Amino acid sequence: MLDEIYATDDPVNETDPSGLYSYEYSWDLGQVGTPLTVFKYFSTHLHSVFPFTTGTCGSLYLGEHCDFHPTVGPVKTDDHLHVSYLTSDSVTLEVTTWCQIGWAGHACLAGDPKGSTIHFLVYTLTGLEGLGHQCAGEKTDVLSQIANSTGAGIFTNRGAPMLALSTWHQQADNLERGVGGKTSDVPLITTLSSPPTILGYH
């Protein structure tokens, strides 16, 4: 894939000159339930889990259309998405239109083009000794956010993975607290390859 060619040693969180970016962030939520119970909370409490306005979408169902309002720098944007995939432990949101800077359909300087996706997945992982876990066999619940975009504008292509990191970190914190966790700062699972800009998350 192009992202793997241009990312060299960091194919997970990188960009390439053609406007393709992708990233994957995974967060250690601790032992807060099961993937099914944690994701059920995620999918039915969008207003409190997402760190920005989700419009009228408070819960998720297949085919649902949502108008999210993430803030990019000082600008609050309109991100029109729909639920293209939904299971008991994951969901994929697909962009219908999202112009962050400029005018949609005319001159969009930054934004994810139609068809870009963000996938949210909750699962259980065993063996995270050294990340606040006392033994190698201890289980933890994990939230992953996996994004893919093709044909993104130059500003989005360069900045999206880095800007998304702080947003999704806040989402992981919100989810962990919502399901009864007690960690004030959910750690990024550092076993994934990461660009230098995110090494401060631990």
N, C-alpha and C positions, 0 to 999 in steps of 0.2 A: 504494500500500500504506500501511497505517497507520503503519508505522515511518518511512516517508519523510515523511509529513505531520508527525509529531511531532518528527522528528529535524532538520527544516529543512535546515541546511547540513551535517549529518553523518548521513546515512541509514544508514551502514554499521555504526556502533557506538553505538546509541542505544536508548532505551526509550520506551514510550508508556503513558498511564494505564490502558489496558485490560488490561495484563499481557502485551504482546507485546514481546519484545526480540530483537535479532539483532546479530551482530558478525562481522567478518571480519578476521583478522590474517594477514599474510604475512611470511615471514622469509627473508632472504638467506642461503642455506647456503653460497654460494660454488660453485666448480667441483668437485663431489665425486662425479660420476658422470653417470648419465642418470636421467630420471624413473622409468624402469622399475627400475633397480638400487637407487636410493634408496628407492623405495616398497616394493620387495621386502624390504629390510632393515626398514623401518618395520613392515610387516605380519607379519613373522616374529620380531620382537624386542620385543614389547609390554612385557615386564617391565623392559627397560632403556630403552626410548624414553619411555614414559609416566612422569611424575614422581610417580606414586602407585601403589598396589597395584592390579593388574588381575586379582586372583583366580587362577583356573585358566586364564585366557585368555592364552596366550603367543604365539599367532599367530591370524590371522583367516581365516575362511571364511564364505561366504554363509549366512545363517540362524543363525549361531552366537549363543548367548546368553552374556552375560558379566556378571559382578558386579564392578564397579569400586568402589574405595574412595577417592574424592578427599576431601581435607581442606578443610573450609570453616571458616575461623577455627581455633578449637581443637577442632572436632568432625570426626571421621572418619565419613563417610557411606557408605551403600550405594546405589550407582547401578546399577540393573538395566537393561541394554541388550541390543539384538540388532543383528547386522549386516544391514542392510536393502538395502545396495547395495555392490557390490565390483567393481572393475576392476583392470587391471594398474598403475594409477597413482593410484587413489583409493578411499576407503571412506566409507560413511555409517553412523554408529551412531545408532540410534533408541531413545529412552527407553521402557522398559516401565513402570517405577515408579522414582521418585527423590524421596524426601522428606528434605530436608536438615535441617529443624528442625520438630519436631512428630511426628505419628503418621500414617503413610500410610493413606489411606482414611477418615480421621476429621478431624483438624485439622492440616493441613500449612501451616505459616507460611512456609516457603521450600522451593523445589524446582522442578525442571522437570517439567511434566505429561507424561503419556503422549503419544507422538507427536513430542515435541521431538527435534531432530536436531543432530548435529555431523558435519560433512563434512571429511575430511582429503584434501588433494590435493597431489601433487608435480608440478611442471612446470618448464620452462626458460624463462627470460626473458632478453632481450637489451637492452643499453643502460642499465645502471645506473651510469653514470659519476658519480662523486662520492660513492658509497657504498662506498668501498674498492676500486673498480675503476678501472683505469688508462685505459681507453678506452671510448667509447660503444658499440662493437660487441661488447664482451666478454659472454659468456654466463654465466649463473649459475643454479644450481638453487634453486628456491623451494618452501617448504612453506607452504600456506595452511590455515587452520582457520576454517570457516564454520559458525556456529551459528544456529539459528532455534527460537524457542519461542513458543507461543501459550498464553495463560491462566496464565502463571506468577504465583506469589505476589508480593505487593508488594515483599518484601525481595529476592527473586531478580530481579525485573524491574529494580529500581534498581541492584543491586550486581553482577549476573552478568558483564556485559562487563568491568568493571574488575578483578574478582577473577580472571576467566579469563585476563587478559593475562599475569600473572606465571606462571601454570601453564603456558600454552602457550609462553611464552618459554623456560621450562626444558625443555619437550619439544623445541623446535627445537634448543637447545644439545645435548641428549642425542643427537638424530638426527645432527646434524652431526659430533659426535665419533665416533659409532658407525660412520659410513661413511668415516672417515679424515680428516675435516676438522681444521683446526688453529686455528680461531677460538675464543677463550675466551668470547666474548659475541656471539652471532649477532644481527645488526642487524634491526630492524623496517624493512620497506620503507616509507619515509615518504611515498611518492607517493600512498598511500591516505589518504583523509580520516580524521582521528583526533580524538577528544575531547581537551580540554586535559589530562586526567588521564594520558594516555599519551605526551605529547610528550617526556618524558625518555628514551624508548627510541629510540636512533639507532644 
